Amino acid sequence: MSSGARVGRPAPAALVATYFGAALLCWVAATAALVAAAGDLSTAGLTSPDVLLAVHLVGLAFLPLAVTGAVLHVLPTLLRADATVWRGWAALPLLCAGPALAFGIAHDRETITWIAAAVETAGFLLVAWELLALVTGAPQGRMLLASRFGVAASTLHAGAALAIGAVLADRGWRPVLGIPHDRVIAIHLHLATLGWLTLLILTVGRTLTPMLSLAPAEPRRRLPIEELVLTGGLWLLLVGLALGSRPPIVVGALLVVGAVLAFAALTARIGRRHRLKGLEGPLVHVVAGVFFLLQATILGLGMALGLDSTPARLTGYVTALLLGWAAGVTLGHLGKLLSLSAWTWWPAGPRPKQGELYPRTVWLGEAILFAVGVETLLNGVLRGAETLTFLGALILVGAALTACAAALVTLRVSVPALRTA
């Protein structure tokens, strides 16, 4: 492929595939950790080491690798700027410190935590450098397919979440700037799930979702309204959490939900107008993810308005928000983007149809298993039912193994593209 200002050149298929492969291994580890933590999930909540391990394997291991691989393929095209390959390869082994960091945090191993955190931070800085380079390298005066504001703001929010996580590790249960420990954790969680992942999903999904579904593109916007509304709502929410004030929490949460519902309306239009032969994993994951986000919203607003914040409700909130929404929507796009990356980098000569590289039925089965597993797990957590929680975690392990099998199918038929530099 030749580089140029009109269409940016994405990262090579081998790089994207390596990120996705590492992410899927971390995802299997996270679901296995959920099985081990099933008893504590239904009784002890988020304070258990096993639960902390599972949560951080999702947040610090799976998501950074999966999101980085996705943006290295998607954003260069949407922002019309070439990816810098060496930064992607350099960041990869550093971001693979995520499992060690998750273990150190969960089991209070200070040495492991700080060494792994330093390595993971170095990887994040390389990725942030790449993303900001794409934003600043996007040509002026041309129509871009993703909001530069959304990309830059989500990157800054990810950095802030990482920094607050380091402060939490250093301070333990002590207040931070007078803010109680539990509210600092809530700020950390929402910066990551809403400020980083949800904002990035809205920023990229406006173009990517209709593109992957073969649906008409959305009309051009003068301003990134949804991204601005979500960011404003997020910061109102964070201020409310910092001050312990209910009104900004509620107003901020409603603004965030409004921005996501606008994205959900887009998804509904795509569901009616898509030209696919049948449903595919990404669309199913987005629909299920919005459903889980609404459940998280009901739980979160209920607790903000006076409902008792029991361990079960707090754990259910995190399960729906982090696992069902953020991780689910990210996971749902891995298979499709892996096949698109291989198709994009196919060497000169006869090129297979993109559908031949994507095992649609297997990924659809994964999406259904995932949705059933998360809902079962969530119900087990809220009811305090260990058997139901254990069953949900086992279904998620099955979904994770199904995702790995589907990715291996794509890799097996994509060898020519993986050899293309």
PyMOL commands that set and color helices and strands:
alter all, ss='L'
color gray80, all
select helices_A, chain A and resi 13-36+38-41+45-47+49-79+85-95+98-106+110-137+148-171+181-212+225-243+246-273+281-304+311-344+354-357+360-383+386-413+415-418
alter helices_A, ss='H'
color red, helices_A
deselect
rebuild
show_as cartoon
